[in-house]
Amino acid sequence: GSSTHIRLRSTAVWVKHEGEPAKSEFVTVAYSRDGKVYRLKGRTVVMAGGSWTTKHIVRNLPKPQADAYDQFYRSPCLMANVAVRNWRFLYKLGITGCRWFEGIGNYMEVRKIATFGADAPTIGPDSPVVLTLKILFSNPGMAVAAQGHRGRAEMLSTAFREYERQIREQLMEMFANSGFDARRDIAGIVLNRWGHAYLNPQPGFFFGTDGKPASRDVLRATPFGRIAFANTDLAGIMDHRCSIIEAHRAVEQLLDQVIT
């Protein structure tokens, strides 16, 4: 068969059927790359992106699917990678990671490094490593949608300098007594701001309410013409396993339209 093409640095603009969805033989995809807009067409399309983009990209989305996508809420997450010249301050405590309940963030771990070959590298307490901190933005008591909006606004509007200050102070408060010195030990900080990192499922998300099917099942049940829907949103669990499972299901739903 034909080879697969992956178009890097490309952003989908819209996806729509050629003609009526029930009678269409092709789907047209428009995408932008390097300031120009291109179009291509295929027999079928799997929308594997997140709910917050798919509902805008797919044109003429039927009301049941459109209403279902309106019931998906996302919350932000800031992942801070802190490069330290050594991690002896953790070694003295007998840990490689920890959780806490006050201050910025709530979780930290020595970043795992991908290894290849039979011999795994040895990382001693005096080796330079990267610490990954997870910083969430929850606002208990607010409506689920409002929590996401407020969290994204806070995460994106806070300056790097302010995050740097808070991270340095947090690490000093927790590890100064075991020998950590922020000025001496931190080599650099990289922030990854994920505006729609996690699905925030409301009551009824998994099993539906008032006798109506769950929104995720509406999107899973059947394709929209030649377009099927995937992504971990539909599983409610943000990991690679669910991503693969949902993609496999979506491809199977479209196979008969590709083969025939």
N, C-alpha and C positions, 0 to 999 in steps of 0.2 A: 504494500500500500504506500500512500504518500507519506513523506516524513513529517514530523511535527515541528511547527515553528513557534518559538516563544519570542514575543516581541517585547524586549526589555525597554524600560523608560517610556512605556506607552500607557496612556490613561483612556479608558473607555468613556465615550461621551453618550452614546445611546445604542440600544439594541432593540430591533423591531422586526416583525415579520414582513415579508414582501406580500402585501395583499391581506386578505382575511386570515387570521391565525389558523382557523380550522381547515382552510384550503391551501394555505401557503406551502410552497415547496422549499423555501429557503428563508434564512434569517440574515438580516444585514447588521453588521457591527461597525460603528464609527468610533475611531479612536484618534487621539492627538499624540504627536511625537515631534519634538524639536520645533514646536510652533506651527506645525502643519496638521491638517485633519485628513485622515485616510479612511477608506471604506473597504470592507471585504464581506463576503457572504459565505455561509456554511449551511449544511443540511440541518444541523442542530446546534444549540448553544447550552452550556451549563453555566449558570450564574453562580460562581463560587465565592463571590465577594461578600462583604458584610451587609447586614440588613439596611444600615444607614445610607448605603450607596445604591444597592440593587433596586430599591423602590423608586429611585429617581432615574436610573439608567434605562430600565425596561419600559418601553413605550406601550401605551394602551393596555396597561396592566388591569385585568378584570377586578371588579370591586371586591370579591372575596379575598383575593391575594393582596390587594392594596390595603384593605382593612386589617388583614392579618399582619402585614409588615408594620402597621402603625402600632402594634402591640409589642414591639421589640424595643427595649430600652438598654442603652449602653452606658457604662461608667468608665472614667479615665483611670490611668495608672501611670505613675512616673517610675521608671527603672533607672537607678543611678549606679553607674559602674565606677568604683573608686579604686584607682591603682595605688597600691601601697608597696613600699620597698621591701617589706618583710611582714610576716604575720605571727611573729613570736609572741606578741601580746595576746593572741588567741590561743596559741600553743600552751602558754603558761596556765591558761584556764581549762585546758583539755577539751576545747571545742573548735569547730570549724564554721559554726554558724549559730544564730540565736534569734529569739523573738523578744519583743518588748512591748509595752503598753502605754508609754508616755513619750511625748516628743515627736519628731518627724519620722515617719515610716513605722514599720512594725516587724520587719523581717530582714535578715542579712545572712549571706552565705558566701564562702569562698567559691568563686566562679569555677565551675567544672571546665576542664580543657579537653577538647576532642583529641584522642590519641589514635595512632595508626601503627600497625606492626605488632610483633609479638612482645616487645619490651616496652612496658609502660614507664614513662619518665618518673623519677623520684622528685617530689616536691618537699623540701625541708622547711622548717620554720623561718629560716633566713632567706628563703627564695622570694622574689617579687611575685605578687599575685594580684588578682582583681577581686574586690569585694562587690557583690551585687546587693543593693538595697531596694526593697519594694516599698513604694509610697502610694497609698490609696487615698481617695477623697470621698469619704462617706459623710452624710449629713442626716443622722437619724431624726425622724419626725417629719421630714419633708417628703412630698410625693416623689415617687420613683423617677419620673421624668425630670423634675426640678433638681433632684440630687445630681443627675448626670450633667445638666446644664451648668449648675453652680460649680461642680467639681472641675469641669473643663475650663470654665472661665478662670478659676483660681490657678489651675496648673499652668495654663498658657500665658497668663498675665504676670506671673511671678518671675522676676529676673533671675538669671543664672547666679549672679552674685549672692542673692538672698538664699537660694538653695544651697550654695556652697557653704555659706556661713552656718546654716542650720545643720548640715551634715557634719561639718567639722566639730561643732559644739556637741552634737549627739554622740559621736564616736569618742570624743574626749570624756564626756560624762560617764560613758559606759566602760571605757578601757584605759583611762589614764592610770588607774591604780595598778594595772598589769604591765605598764611600760609604754603605752601608746602615746605618741606626741604628734599631733596633726601637722605642725609646721615641718617636722623632720621626716615623718613617715609617708605622708601623702604625696604621690608623684603627679597625680592628675585626676580629674573628675569628668566623666562624660554622662550627660543626661539624655535619656530617651523618653520623650513625652508622647504617650499613646492616648489620644483623645477618646477612642472608642475601644478600649482594651478588653473589657469584660461585659458579657451579657448580665443584665440585672433583672432576673426573672421575678415578676410580680405574682401574687396568689392567682392560681388558675393557669399559669403559663404551661405547666407540664401536662395537665389533665383536662383543661377547659373549665368553664363555669356555666351554670344555668342550663345544663344539657347541651351546650354548644361545644364543638370540637376545639381543641387547643389550637392556637394560631399556628404553631409550628407544624401541626398535622395537616392543616389546610394547604400549606406550601409543600409538604412532603407527598401528599396523596396522589397528585397527578401533575404532569407538566402543563404549562400554558402553551398549547400548540407544540412548537418545536423547541421550547425553552424550558429547562428543568432548573430547580433551585437546590443549592447545596450550602455549604459553610457550617461551621460549628454552632452558629446561632440556632439552627434547627435541632441540635442535640441539647443545647443548654449547657454544654460543658466545653470550656475553651482549651482543648488540647489537640495534638496532631492525630491521635487515634480516632476521635470523633470526626475530624476533618476528612480522614480517609474513608470512614464508614459512610458519611453523607455523600461524598463524591461518588463512591461506588454505586450507591443507590440511585443517584441522579443519572449516571451514565447508563445503568441498566434500563431506566425508564425510557431512554431515548434510542436504545439500540435498534428496535424494530424500524424506526424511521430512517436509520442510516443504512441498514442492510437491505431493506426492500427498495 
